[in-house]
Amino acid sequence: MADLKTPISDAEVEAVQGGAGDWQKYSTGSFVNYGNYIVYTVAPGDVLSGIAARFGVSVKNIQDWNKAVIKNVNLIYADTKLTIYPRIWR
């Protein structure tokens, strides 16, 4: 189910607005840990690249895991619940 063969690249981390060190600014939502996956609640101001950098996955991973709720990677809404299979926890 979770395809973790596509790890986040350095280029994707650097592509987060403001640079990789600013992922906190673009991923402020809360999440619930269910063991091998989490359910992340999108907060106002979040962007997928920031969420991806926070959990060490790619934007494509998040999109693939959440096809029912992500129709456009450039448009996500606050309070949307995303399933993520994190490689890292921050």
PDB file of N, CA, C and O in Angstrom:
ATOM      1  N   MET A   1       0.821  -1.188   0.000  1.00  0.00           N
ATOM      2  CA  MET A   1       0.000   0.000   0.000  1.00  0.00           C
ATOM      3  C   MET A   1       0.870   1.258   0.000  1.00  0.00           C
ATOM      4  O   MET A   1       0.730   2.091  -0.896  1.00  0.00           O
ATOM      5  N   ALA A   2       1.739   1.415   0.953  1.00  0.00           N
ATOM      6  CA  ALA A   2       2.612   2.592   1.021  1.00  0.00           C
ATOM      7  C   ALA A   2       3.849   2.350   0.174  1.00  0.00           C
ATOM      8  O   ALA A   2       4.596   1.397   0.398  1.00  0.00           O
ATOM      9  N   ASP A   3       4.055   3.226  -0.804  1.00  0.00           N
ATOM     10  CA  ASP A   3       5.234   3.101  -1.644  1.00  0.00           C
ATOM     11  C   ASP A   3       6.306   4.044  -1.129  1.00  0.00           C
ATOM     12  O   ASP A   3       6.310   5.231  -1.456  1.00  0.00           O
ATOM     13  N   LEU A   4       7.207   3.516  -0.327  1.00  0.00           N
ATOM     14  CA  LEU A   4       8.273   4.337   0.224  1.00  0.00           C
ATOM     15  C   LEU A   4       9.547   4.196  -0.592  1.00  0.00           C
ATOM     16  O   LEU A   4      10.629   4.555  -0.127  1.00  0.00           O
ATOM     17  N   LYS A   5       9.422   3.674  -1.803  1.00  0.00           N
ATOM     18  CA  LYS A   5      10.583   3.544  -2.667  1.00  0.00           C
ATOM     19  C   LYS A   5      10.941   4.880  -3.314  1.00  0.00           C
ATOM     20  O   LYS A   5      11.985   4.997  -3.955  1.00  0.00           O
ATOM     21  N   THR A   6      10.096   5.872  -3.153  1.00  0.00           N
ATOM     22  CA  THR A   6      10.344   7.188  -3.716  1.00  0.00           C
ATOM     23  C   THR A   6      10.644   8.152  -2.576  1.00  0.00           C
ATOM     24  O   THR A   6       9.771   8.910  -2.154  1.00  0.00           O
ATOM     25  N   PRO A   7      11.884   8.125  -2.073  1.00  0.00           N
ATOM     26  CA  PRO A   7      12.213   9.032  -0.967  1.00  0.00           C
ATOM     27  C   PRO A   7      12.274  10.467  -1.450  1.00  0.00           C
ATOM     28  O   PRO A   7      12.494  10.724  -2.634  1.00  0.00           O
ATOM     29  N   ILE A   8      12.082  11.380  -0.553  1.00  0.00           N
ATOM     30  CA  ILE A   8      12.183  12.797  -0.902  1.00  0.00           C
ATOM     31  C   ILE A   8      13.628  13.109  -1.267  1.00  0.00           C
ATOM     32  O   ILE A   8      14.563  12.655  -0.607  1.00  0.00           O
ATOM     33  N   SER A   9      13.791  13.881  -2.315  1.00  0.00           N
ATOM     34  CA  SER A   9      15.139  14.238  -2.761  1.00  0.00           C
ATOM     35  C   SER A   9      15.570  15.549  -2.118  1.00  0.00           C
ATOM     36  O   SER A   9      14.742  16.306  -1.612  1.00  0.00           O
ATOM     37  N   ASP A  10      16.869  15.807  -2.143  1.00  0.00           N
ATOM     38  CA  ASP A  10      17.375  17.077  -1.634  1.00  0.00           C
ATOM     39  C   ASP A  10      16.752  18.240  -2.397  1.00  0.00           C
ATOM     40  O   ASP A  10      16.463  19.285  -1.813  1.00  0.00           O
ATOM     41  N   ALA A  11      16.543  18.063  -3.700  1.00  0.00           N
ATOM     42  CA  ALA A  11      15.957  19.131  -4.512  1.00  0.00           C
ATOM     43  C   ALA A  11      14.541  19.448  -4.045  1.00  0.00           C
ATOM     44  O   ALA A  11      14.153  20.615  -3.995  1.00  0.00           O
ATOM     45  N   GLU A  12      13.760  18.415  -3.700  1.00  0.00           N
ATOM     46  CA  GLU A  12      12.403  18.653  -3.212  1.00  0.00           C
ATOM     47  C   GLU A  12      12.418  19.361  -1.870  1.00  0.00           C
ATOM     48  O   GLU A  12      11.598  20.247  -1.627  1.00  0.00           O
ATOM     49  N   VAL A  13      13.333  18.984  -1.004  1.00  0.00           N
ATOM     50  CA  VAL A  13      13.432  19.650   0.297  1.00  0.00           C
ATOM     51  C   VAL A  13      13.790  21.109   0.096  1.00  0.00           C
ATOM     52  O   VAL A  13      13.205  21.982   0.738  1.00  0.00           O
ATOM     53  N   GLU A  14      14.742  21.388  -0.785  1.00  0.00           N
ATOM     54  CA  GLU A  14      15.156  22.770  -1.036  1.00  0.00           C
ATOM     55  C   GLU A  14      14.059  23.567  -1.729  1.00  0.00           C
ATOM     56  O   GLU A  14      14.029  24.794  -1.629  1.00  0.00           O
ATOM     57  N   ALA A  15      13.149  22.879  -2.435  1.00  0.00           N
ATOM     58  CA  ALA A  15      12.079  23.570  -3.151  1.00  0.00           C
ATOM     59  C   ALA A  15      10.989  24.099  -2.229  1.00  0.00           C
ATOM     60  O   ALA A  15      10.145  24.885  -2.662  1.00  0.00           O
ATOM     61  N   VAL A  16      10.992  23.682  -0.968  1.00  0.00           N
ATOM     62  CA  VAL A  16      10.004  24.201  -0.022  1.00  0.00           C
ATOM     63  C   VAL A  16      10.193  25.708   0.065  1.00  0.00           C
ATOM     64  O   VAL A  16      11.312  26.193   0.231  1.00  0.00           O
ATOM     65  N   GLN A  17       9.104  26.437  -0.046  1.00  0.00           N
ATOM     66  CA  GLN A  17       9.195  27.893  -0.012  1.00  0.00           C
ATOM     67  C   GLN A  17      10.040  28.337   1.169  1.00  0.00           C
ATOM     68  O   GLN A  17       9.837  27.874   2.292  1.00  0.00           O
ATOM     69  N   GLY A  18      10.982  29.228   0.920  1.00  0.00           N
ATOM     70  CA  GLY A  18      11.831  29.734   1.990  1.00  0.00           C
ATOM     71  C   GLY A  18      13.017  28.843   2.280  1.00  0.00           C
ATOM     72  O   GLY A  18      13.830  29.178   3.142  1.00  0.00           O
ATOM     73  N   GLY A  19      13.147  27.724   1.595  1.00  0.00           N
ATOM     74  CA  GLY A  19      14.263  26.816   1.819  1.00  0.00           C
ATOM     75  C   GLY A  19      13.896  25.702   2.776  1.00  0.00           C
ATOM     76  O   GLY A  19      12.881  25.773   3.469  1.00  0.00           O
ATOM     77  N   ALA A  20      14.713  24.691   2.811  1.00  0.00           N
ATOM     78  CA  ALA A  20      14.417  23.492   3.599  1.00  0.00           C
ATOM     79  C   ALA A  20      14.276  23.790   5.076  1.00  0.00           C
ATOM     80  O   ALA A  20      13.501  23.133   5.770  1.00  0.00           O
ATOM     81  N   GLY A  21      15.017  24.774   5.567  1.00  0.00           N
ATOM     82  CA  GLY A  21      14.943  25.083   6.987  1.00  0.00           C
ATOM     83  C   GLY A  21      13.628  25.696   7.407  1.00  0.00           C
ATOM     84  O   GLY A  21      13.347  25.799   8.601  1.00  0.00           O
ATOM     85  N   ASP A  22      12.803  26.110   6.434  1.00  0.00           N
ATOM     86  CA  ASP A  22      11.539  26.755   6.745  1.00  0.00           C
ATOM     87  C   ASP A  22      10.337  25.834   6.593  1.00  0.00           C
ATOM     88  O   ASP A  22       9.206  26.317   6.534  1.00  0.00           O
ATOM     89  N   TRP A  23      10.547  24.526   6.527  1.00  0.00           N
ATOM     90  CA  TRP A  23       9.394  23.639   6.356  1.00  0.00           C
ATOM     91  C   TRP A  23       8.388  23.840   7.485  1.00  0.00           C
ATOM     92  O   TRP A  23       7.188  23.656   7.280  1.00  0.00           O
ATOM     93  N   GLN A  24       8.865  24.220   8.688  1.00  0.00           N
ATOM     94  CA  GLN A  24       7.955  24.411   9.825  1.00  0.00           C
ATOM     95  C   GLN A  24       6.900  25.470   9.519  1.00  0.00           C
ATOM     96  O   GLN A  24       5.768  25.378   9.995  1.00  0.00           O
ATOM     97  N   LYS A  25       7.267  26.462   8.735  1.00  0.00           N
ATOM     98  CA  LYS A  25       6.353  27.539   8.385  1.00  0.00           C
ATOM     99  C   LYS A  25       5.234  27.045   7.470  1.00  0.00           C
ATOM    100  O   LYS A  25       4.150  27.628   7.447  1.00  0.00           O
ATOM    101  N   TYR A  26       5.489  25.974   6.718  1.00  0.00           N
ATOM    102  CA  TYR A  26       4.552  25.513   5.709  1.00  0.00           C
ATOM    103  C   TYR A  26       3.972  24.142   6.020  1.00  0.00           C
ATOM    104  O   TYR A  26       3.389  23.495   5.150  1.00  0.00           O
ATOM    105  N   SER A  27       4.133  23.701   7.262  1.00  0.00           N
ATOM    106  CA  SER A  27       3.537  22.451   7.723  1.00  0.00           C
ATOM    107  C   SER A  27       3.292  22.581   9.223  1.00  0.00           C
ATOM    108  O   SER A  27       4.103  22.142  10.038  1.00  0.00           O
ATOM    109  N   THR A  28       2.170  23.184   9.569  1.00  0.00           N
ATOM    110  CA  THR A  28       1.882  23.453  10.978  1.00  0.00           C
ATOM    111  C   THR A  28       0.712  22.638  11.512  1.00  0.00           C
ATOM    112  O   THR A  28       0.322  22.792  12.669  1.00  0.00           O
ATOM    113  N   GLY A  29       0.154  21.773  10.675  1.00  0.00           N
ATOM    114  CA  GLY A  29      -1.003  20.982  11.091  1.00  0.00           C
ATOM    115  C   GLY A  29      -0.640  19.907  12.094  1.00  0.00           C
ATOM    116  O   GLY A  29       0.530  19.584  12.304  1.00  0.00           O
ATOM    117  N   SER A  30      -1.671  19.368  12.700  1.00  0.00           N
ATOM    118  CA  SER A  30      -1.481  18.299  13.680  1.00  0.00           C
ATOM    119  C   SER A  30      -1.653  16.947  13.003  1.00  0.00           C
ATOM    120  O   SER A  30      -2.185  16.853  11.897  1.00  0.00           O
ATOM    121  N   PHE A  31      -1.193  15.903  13.684  1.00  0.00           N
ATOM    122  CA  PHE A  31      -1.369  14.567  13.129  1.00  0.00           C
ATOM    123  C   PHE A  31      -1.577  13.563  14.249  1.00  0.00           C
ATOM    124  O   PHE A  31      -1.203  13.789  15.399  1.00  0.00           O
ATOM    125  N   VAL A  32      -2.189  12.443  13.873  1.00  0.00           N
ATOM    126  CA  VAL A  32      -2.410  11.327  14.781  1.00  0.00           C
ATOM    127  C   VAL A  32      -1.615  10.147  14.244  1.00  0.00           C
ATOM    128  O   VAL A  32      -1.720   9.805  13.066  1.00  0.00           O
ATOM    129  N   ASN A  33      -0.819   9.526  15.109  1.00  0.00           N
ATOM    130  CA  ASN A  33       0.038   8.407  14.734  1.00  0.00           C
ATOM    131  C   ASN A  33      -0.736   7.100  14.870  1.00  0.00           C
ATOM    132  O   ASN A  33      -1.233   6.774  15.948  1.00  0.00           O
ATOM    133  N   TYR A  34      -0.835   6.362  13.781  1.00  0.00           N
ATOM    134  CA  TYR A  34      -1.500   5.060  13.788  1.00  0.00           C
ATOM    135  C   TYR A  34      -0.507   3.920  13.564  1.00  0.00           C
ATOM    136  O   TYR A  34      -0.870   2.873  13.028  1.00  0.00           O
ATOM    137  N   GLY A  35       0.724   4.121  13.968  1.00  0.00           N
ATOM    138  CA  GLY A  35       1.741   3.079  13.809  1.00  0.00           C
ATOM    139  C   GLY A  35       2.563   3.311  12.564  1.00  0.00           C
ATOM    140  O   GLY A  35       3.518   4.088  12.588  1.00  0.00           O
ATOM    141  N   ASN A  36       2.205   2.638  11.454  1.00  0.00           N
ATOM    142  CA  ASN A  36       3.007   2.793  10.240  1.00  0.00           C
ATOM    143  C   ASN A  36       2.509   3.931   9.352  1.00  0.00           C
ATOM    144  O   ASN A  36       3.107   4.199   8.310  1.00  0.00           O
ATOM    145  N   TYR A  37       1.435   4.600   9.741  1.00  0.00           N
ATOM    146  CA  TYR A  37       0.970   5.760   8.988  1.00  0.00           C
ATOM    147  C   TYR A  37       0.402   6.790   9.952  1.00  0.00           C
ATOM    148  O   TYR A  37       0.126   6.494  11.115  1.00  0.00           O
ATOM    149  N   ILE A  38       0.233   8.009   9.442  1.00  0.00           N
ATOM    150  CA  ILE A  38      -0.389   9.066  10.230  1.00  0.00           C
ATOM    151  C   ILE A  38      -1.561   9.638   9.449  1.00  0.00           C
ATOM    152  O   ILE A  38      -1.650   9.477   8.232  1.00  0.00           O
ATOM    153  N   VAL A  39      -2.451  10.302  10.159  1.00  0.00           N
ATOM    154  CA  VAL A  39      -3.481  11.114   9.526  1.00  0.00           C
ATOM    155  C   VAL A  39      -3.162  12.548   9.901  1.00  0.00           C
ATOM    156  O   VAL A  39      -3.230  12.934  11.068  1.00  0.00           O
ATOM    157  N   TYR A  40      -2.813  13.330   8.891  1.00  0.00           N
ATOM    158  CA  TYR A  40      -2.387  14.714   9.054  1.00  0.00           C
ATOM    159  C   TYR A  40      -3.557  15.633   8.737  1.00  0.00           C
ATOM    160  O   TYR A  40      -4.225  15.457   7.719  1.00  0.00           O
ATOM    161  N   THR A  41      -3.809  16.609   9.597  1.00  0.00           N
ATOM    162  CA  THR A  41      -4.847  17.601   9.350  1.00  0.00           C
ATOM    163  C   THR A  41      -4.193  18.875   8.825  1.00  0.00           C
ATOM    164  O   THR A  41      -3.398  19.506   9.523  1.00  0.00           O
ATOM    165  N   VAL A  42      -4.527  19.244   7.604  1.00  0.00           N
ATOM    166  CA  VAL A  42      -3.945  20.420   6.968  1.00  0.00           C
ATOM    167  C   VAL A  42      -4.369  21.678   7.727  1.00  0.00           C
ATOM    168  O   VAL A  42      -5.544  21.861   8.047  1.00  0.00           O
ATOM    169  N   ALA A  43      -3.393  22.537   8.008  1.00  0.00           N
ATOM    170  CA  ALA A  43      -3.635  23.813   8.686  1.00  0.00           C
ATOM    171  C   ALA A  43      -3.605  24.943   7.657  1.00  0.00           C
ATOM    172  O   ALA A  43      -3.019  24.785   6.586  1.00  0.00           O
ATOM    173  N   PRO A  44      -4.229  26.076   7.969  1.00  0.00           N
ATOM    174  CA  PRO A  44      -4.141  27.220   7.049  1.00  0.00           C
ATOM    175  C   PRO A  44      -2.677  27.579   6.797  1.00  0.00           C
ATOM    176  O   PRO A  44      -1.882  27.652   7.734  1.00  0.00           O
ATOM    177  N   GLY A  45      -2.327  27.801   5.539  1.00  0.00           N
ATOM    178  CA  GLY A  45      -0.958  28.160   5.174  1.00  0.00           C
ATOM    179  C   GLY A  45      -0.069  26.982   4.836  1.00  0.00           C
ATOM    180  O   GLY A  45       1.038  27.178   4.335  1.00  0.00           O
ATOM    181  N   ASP A  46      -0.518  25.764   5.094  1.00  0.00           N
ATOM    182  CA  ASP A  46       0.264  24.577   4.741  1.00  0.00           C
ATOM    183  C   ASP A  46       0.370  24.446   3.228  1.00  0.00           C
ATOM    184  O   ASP A  46      -0.548  24.815   2.496  1.00  0.00           O
ATOM    185  N   VAL A  47       1.502  23.917   2.768  1.00  0.00           N
ATOM    186  CA  VAL A  47       1.680  23.546   1.363  1.00  0.00           C
ATOM    187  C   VAL A  47       2.186  22.105   1.340  1.00  0.00           C
ATOM    188  O   VAL A  47       2.859  21.660   2.269  1.00  0.00           O
ATOM    189  N   LEU A  48       1.857  21.390   0.280  1.00  0.00           N
ATOM    190  CA  LEU A  48       2.240  19.971   0.225  1.00  0.00           C
ATOM    191  C   LEU A  48       3.736  19.764   0.303  1.00  0.00           C
ATOM    192  O   LEU A  48       4.187  18.791   0.907  1.00  0.00           O
ATOM    193  N   SER A  49       4.522  20.654  -0.292  1.00  0.00           N
ATOM    194  CA  SER A  49       5.972  20.459  -0.225  1.00  0.00           C
ATOM    195  C   SER A  49       6.476  20.606   1.209  1.00  0.00           C
ATOM    196  O   SER A  49       7.426  19.925   1.596  1.00  0.00           O
ATOM    197  N   GLY A  50       5.865  21.475   1.996  1.00  0.00           N
ATOM    198  CA  GLY A  50       6.249  21.610   3.403  1.00  0.00           C
ATOM    199  C   GLY A  50       5.873  20.382   4.204  1.00  0.00           C
ATOM    200  O   GLY A  50       6.648  19.915   5.038  1.00  0.00           O
ATOM    201  N   ILE A  51       4.678  19.854   3.951  1.00  0.00           N
ATOM    202  CA  ILE A  51       4.232  18.630   4.632  1.00  0.00           C
ATOM    203  C   ILE A  51       5.145  17.472   4.239  1.00  0.00           C
ATOM    204  O   ILE A  51       5.560  16.686   5.091  1.00  0.00           O
ATOM    205  N   ALA A  52       5.455  17.368   2.953  1.00  0.00           N
ATOM    206  CA  ALA A  52       6.339  16.297   2.468  1.00  0.00           C
ATOM    207  C   ALA A  52       7.708  16.385   3.136  1.00  0.00           C
ATOM    208  O   ALA A  52       8.244  15.370   3.581  1.00  0.00           O
ATOM    209  N   ALA A  53       8.274  17.582   3.210  1.00  0.00           N
ATOM    210  CA  ALA A  53       9.589  17.752   3.841  1.00  0.00           C
ATOM    211  C   ALA A  53       9.539  17.387   5.313  1.00  0.00           C
ATOM    212  O   ALA A  53      10.488  16.809   5.843  1.00  0.00           O
ATOM    213  N   ARG A  54       8.459  17.712   5.968  1.00  0.00           N
ATOM    214  CA  ARG A  54       8.323  17.406   7.400  1.00  0.00           C
ATOM    215  C   ARG A  54       8.401  15.911   7.666  1.00  0.00           C
ATOM    216  O   ARG A  54       8.977  15.487   8.668  1.00  0.00           O
ATOM    217  N   PHE A  55       7.825  15.108   6.775  1.00  0.00           N
ATOM    218  CA  PHE A  55       7.740  13.666   7.019  1.00  0.00           C
ATOM    219  C   PHE A  55       8.647  12.827   6.123  1.00  0.00           C
ATOM    220  O   PHE A  55       8.580  11.598   6.159  1.00  0.00           O
ATOM    221  N   GLY A  56       9.495  13.474   5.318  1.00  0.00           N
ATOM    222  CA  GLY A  56      10.480  12.750   4.524  1.00  0.00           C
ATOM    223  C   GLY A  56       9.913  11.943   3.387  1.00  0.00           C
ATOM    224  O   GLY A  56      10.429  10.876   3.055  1.00  0.00           O
ATOM    225  N   VAL A  57       8.850  12.445   2.786  1.00  0.00           N
ATOM    226  CA  VAL A  57       8.245  11.783   1.634  1.00  0.00           C
ATOM    227  C   VAL A  57       8.166  12.796   0.500  1.00  0.00           C
ATOM    228  O   VAL A  57       8.493  13.967   0.690  1.00  0.00           O
ATOM    229  N   SER A  58       7.738  12.359  -0.666  1.00  0.00           N
ATOM    230  CA  SER A  58       7.606  13.280  -1.786  1.00  0.00           C
ATOM    231  C   SER A  58       6.165  13.782  -1.892  1.00  0.00           C
ATOM    232  O   SER A  58       5.238  13.172  -1.359  1.00  0.00           O
ATOM    233  N   VAL A  59       6.002  14.893  -2.581  1.00  0.00           N
ATOM    234  CA  VAL A  59       4.656  15.411  -2.851  1.00  0.00           C
ATOM    235  C   VAL A  59       3.871  14.363  -3.634  1.00  0.00           C
ATOM    236  O   VAL A  59       2.681  14.165  -3.389  1.00  0.00           O
ATOM    237  N   LYS A  60       4.529  13.697  -4.567  1.00  0.00           N
ATOM    238  CA  LYS A  60       3.860  12.638  -5.352  1.00  0.00           C
ATOM    239  C   LYS A  60       3.365  11.508  -4.455  1.00  0.00           C
ATOM    240  O   LYS A  60       2.276  10.976  -4.667  1.00  0.00           O
ATOM    241  N   ASN A  61       4.175  11.136  -3.438  1.00  0.00           N
ATOM    242  CA  ASN A  61       3.703  10.119  -2.489  1.00  0.00           C
ATOM    243  C   ASN A  61       2.397  10.565  -1.849  1.00  0.00           C
ATOM    244  O   ASN A  61       1.422   9.815  -1.827  1.00  0.00           O
ATOM    245  N   ILE A  62       2.380  11.780  -1.332  1.00  0.00           N
ATOM    246  CA  ILE A  62       1.177  12.282  -0.653  1.00  0.00           C
ATOM    247  C   ILE A  62      -0.004  12.298  -1.609  1.00  0.00           C
ATOM    248  O   ILE A  62      -1.114  11.915  -1.240  1.00  0.00           O
ATOM    249  N   GLN A  63       0.233  12.739  -2.828  1.00  0.00           N
ATOM    250  CA  GLN A  63      -0.838  12.762  -3.822  1.00  0.00           C
ATOM    251  C   GLN A  63      -1.351  11.353  -4.114  1.00  0.00           C
ATOM    252  O   GLN A  63      -2.562  11.137  -4.174  1.00  0.00           O
ATOM    253  N   ASP A  64      -0.447  10.401  -4.294  1.00  0.00           N
ATOM    254  CA  ASP A  64      -0.848   9.017  -4.579  1.00  0.00           C
ATOM    255  C   ASP A  64      -1.644   8.409  -3.431  1.00  0.00           C
ATOM    256  O   ASP A  64      -2.622   7.698  -3.661  1.00  0.00           O
ATOM    257  N   TRP A  65      -1.234   8.682  -2.208  1.00  0.00           N
ATOM    258  CA  TRP A  65      -1.917   8.110  -1.046  1.00  0.00           C
ATOM    259  C   TRP A  65      -3.275   8.759  -0.779  1.00  0.00           C
ATOM    260  O   TRP A  65      -4.088   8.212  -0.034  1.00  0.00           O
ATOM    261  N   ASN A  66      -3.520   9.918  -1.382  1.00  0.00           N
ATOM    262  CA  ASN A  66      -4.729  10.693  -1.068  1.00  0.00           C
ATOM    263  C   ASN A  66      -5.465  11.140  -2.321  1.00  0.00           C
ATOM    264  O   ASN A  66      -5.936  12.274  -2.398  1.00  0.00           O
ATOM    265  N   LYS A  67      -5.565  10.255  -3.296  1.00  0.00           N
ATOM    266  CA  LYS A  67      -6.190  10.589  -4.575  1.00  0.00           C
ATOM    267  C   LYS A  67      -7.629  11.092  -4.420  1.00  0.00           C
ATOM    268  O   LYS A  67      -8.089  11.909  -5.218  1.00  0.00           O
ATOM    269  N   ALA A  68      -8.322  10.617  -3.421  1.00  0.00           N
ATOM    270  CA  ALA A  68      -9.719  11.018  -3.238  1.00  0.00           C
ATOM    271  C   ALA A  68      -9.861  12.466  -2.776  1.00  0.00           C
ATOM    272  O   ALA A  68     -10.884  13.097  -3.040  1.00  0.00           O
ATOM    273  N   VAL A  69      -8.852  13.000  -2.092  1.00  0.00           N
ATOM    274  CA  VAL A  69      -8.975  14.362  -1.556  1.00  0.00           C
ATOM    275  C   VAL A  69      -8.053  15.370  -2.219  1.00  0.00           C
ATOM    276  O   VAL A  69      -8.246  16.572  -2.037  1.00  0.00           O
ATOM    277  N   ILE A  70      -7.056  14.930  -2.981  1.00  0.00           N
ATOM    278  CA  ILE A  70      -6.146  15.858  -3.670  1.00  0.00           C
ATOM    279  C   ILE A  70      -6.363  15.724  -5.170  1.00  0.00           C
ATOM    280  O   ILE A  70      -5.924  14.760  -5.798  1.00  0.00           O
ATOM    281  N   LYS A  71      -7.039  16.699  -5.719  1.00  0.00           N
ATOM    282  CA  LYS A  71      -7.254  16.730  -7.169  1.00  0.00           C
ATOM    283  C   LYS A  71      -6.194  17.579  -7.850  1.00  0.00           C
ATOM    284  O   LYS A  71      -5.847  17.340  -9.007  1.00  0.00           O
ATOM    285  N   ASN A  72      -5.674  18.581  -7.126  1.00  0.00           N
ATOM    286  CA  ASN A  72      -4.685  19.516  -7.660  1.00  0.00           C
ATOM    287  C   ASN A  72      -3.643  19.739  -6.572  1.00  0.00           C
ATOM    288  O   ASN A  72      -3.980  20.240  -5.499  1.00  0.00           O
ATOM    289  N   VAL A  73      -2.379  19.378  -6.822  1.00  0.00           N
ATOM    290  CA  VAL A  73      -1.342  19.506  -5.788  1.00  0.00           C
ATOM    291  C   VAL A  73      -1.071  20.952  -5.404  1.00  0.00           C
ATOM    292  O   VAL A  73      -0.458  21.213  -4.370  1.00  0.00           O
ATOM    293  N   ASN A  74      -1.517  21.883  -6.218  1.00  0.00           N
ATOM    294  CA  ASN A  74      -1.312  23.299  -5.927  1.00  0.00           C
ATOM    295  C   ASN A  74      -2.463  23.899  -5.128  1.00  0.00           C
ATOM    296  O   ASN A  74      -2.457  25.095  -4.837  1.00  0.00           O
ATOM    297  N   LEU A  75      -3.454  23.076  -4.768  1.00  0.00           N
ATOM    298  CA  LEU A  75      -4.626  23.578  -4.072  1.00  0.00           C
ATOM    299  C   LEU A  75      -5.068  22.572  -3.014  1.00  0.00           C
ATOM    300  O   LEU A  75      -5.692  21.559  -3.329  1.00  0.00           O
ATOM    301  N   ILE A  76      -4.739  22.860  -1.770  1.00  0.00           N
ATOM    302  CA  ILE A  76      -5.212  22.018  -0.662  1.00  0.00           C
ATOM    303  C   ILE A  76      -5.954  22.921   0.313  1.00  0.00           C
ATOM    304  O   ILE A  76      -5.721  24.129   0.355  1.00  0.00           O
ATOM    305  N   TYR A  77      -6.837  22.335   1.084  1.00  0.00           N
ATOM    306  CA  TYR A  77      -7.698  23.107   1.969  1.00  0.00           C
ATOM    307  C   TYR A  77      -7.433  22.774   3.431  1.00  0.00           C
ATOM    308  O   TYR A  77      -7.152  21.629   3.786  1.00  0.00           O
ATOM    309  N   ALA A  78      -7.528  23.796   4.263  1.00  0.00           N
ATOM    310  CA  ALA A  78      -7.403  23.593   5.710  1.00  0.00           C
ATOM    311  C   ALA A  78      -8.451  22.580   6.162  1.00  0.00           C
ATOM    312  O   ALA A  78      -9.549  22.509   5.609  1.00  0.00           O
ATOM    313  N   ASP A  79      -8.091  21.809   7.168  1.00  0.00           N
ATOM    314  CA  ASP A  79      -8.930  20.767   7.773  1.00  0.00           C
ATOM    315  C   ASP A  79      -9.062  19.505   6.928  1.00  0.00           C
ATOM    316  O   ASP A  79      -9.770  18.578   7.321  1.00  0.00           O
ATOM    317  N   THR A  80      -8.395  19.450   5.771  1.00  0.00           N
ATOM    318  CA  THR A  80      -8.357  18.224   4.979  1.00  0.00           C
ATOM    319  C   THR A  80      -7.521  17.193   5.721  1.00  0.00           C
ATOM    320  O   THR A  80      -6.465  17.525   6.259  1.00  0.00           O
ATOM    321  N   LYS A  81      -7.976  15.962   5.755  1.00  0.00           N
ATOM    322  CA  LYS A  81      -7.252  14.862   6.396  1.00  0.00           C
ATOM    323  C   LYS A  81      -6.453  14.116   5.331  1.00  0.00           C
ATOM    324  O   LYS A  81      -7.012  13.651   4.338  1.00  0.00           O
ATOM    325  N   LEU A  82      -5.135  14.003   5.548  1.00  0.00           N
ATOM    326  CA  LEU A  82      -4.255  13.309   4.619  1.00  0.00           C
ATOM    327  C   LEU A  82      -3.631  12.098   5.295  1.00  0.00           C
ATOM    328  O   LEU A  82      -3.170  12.186   6.433  1.00  0.00           O
ATOM    329  N   THR A  83      -3.617  10.978   4.605  1.00  0.00           N
ATOM    330  CA  THR A  83      -2.916   9.795   5.083  1.00  0.00           C
ATOM    331  C   THR A  83      -1.488   9.870   4.572  1.00  0.00           C
ATOM    332  O   THR A  83      -1.262  10.072   3.379  1.00  0.00           O
ATOM    333  N   ILE A  84      -0.515   9.706   5.477  1.00  0.00           N
ATOM    334  CA  ILE A  84       0.901   9.787   5.124  1.00  0.00           C
ATOM    335  C   ILE A  84       1.639   8.625   5.781  1.00  0.00           C
ATOM    336  O   ILE A  84       1.396   8.299   6.943  1.00  0.00           O
ATOM    337  N   TYR A  85       2.536   8.010   5.029  1.00  0.00           N
ATOM    338  CA  TYR A  85       3.394   6.946   5.540  1.00  0.00           C
ATOM    339  C   TYR A  85       4.793   7.534   5.718  1.00  0.00           C
ATOM    340  O   TYR A  85       5.626   7.419   4.819  1.00  0.00           O
ATOM    341  N   PRO A  86       5.062   8.163   6.865  1.00  0.00           N
ATOM    342  CA  PRO A  86       6.301   8.951   7.034  1.00  0.00           C
ATOM    343  C   PRO A  86       7.561   8.102   7.058  1.00  0.00           C
ATOM    344  O   PRO A  86       7.569   6.968   7.536  1.00  0.00           O
ATOM    345  N   ARG A  87       8.638   8.696   6.521  1.00  0.00           N
ATOM    346  CA  ARG A  87       9.962   8.107   6.623  1.00  0.00           C
ATOM    347  C   ARG A  87      10.708   8.705   7.806  1.00  0.00           C
ATOM    348  O   ARG A  87      11.586   8.067   8.386  1.00  0.00           O
ATOM    349  N   ILE A  88      10.348   9.942   8.159  1.00  0.00           N
ATOM    350  CA  ILE A  88      10.922  10.623   9.320  1.00  0.00           C
ATOM    351  C   ILE A  88       9.775  11.295  10.079  1.00  0.00           C
ATOM    352  O   ILE A  88       8.694  11.499   9.528  1.00  0.00           O
ATOM    353  N   TRP A  89      10.016  11.630  11.326  1.00  0.00           N
ATOM    354  CA  TRP A  89       8.996  12.290  12.155  1.00  0.00           C
ATOM    355  C   TRP A  89       9.528  13.616  12.623  1.00  0.00           C
ATOM    356  O   TRP A  89      10.595  13.673  13.233  1.00  0.00           O
ATOM    357  N   ARG A  90       8.807  14.691  12.353  1.00  0.00           N
ATOM    358  CA  ARG A  90       9.179  16.004  12.876  1.00  0.00           C
ATOM    359  C   ARG A  90       7.950  16.687  13.394  1.00  0.00           C
ATOM    360  O   ARG A  90       8.030  17.814  13.884  1.00  0.00           O
TER     361      ARG A  90
END
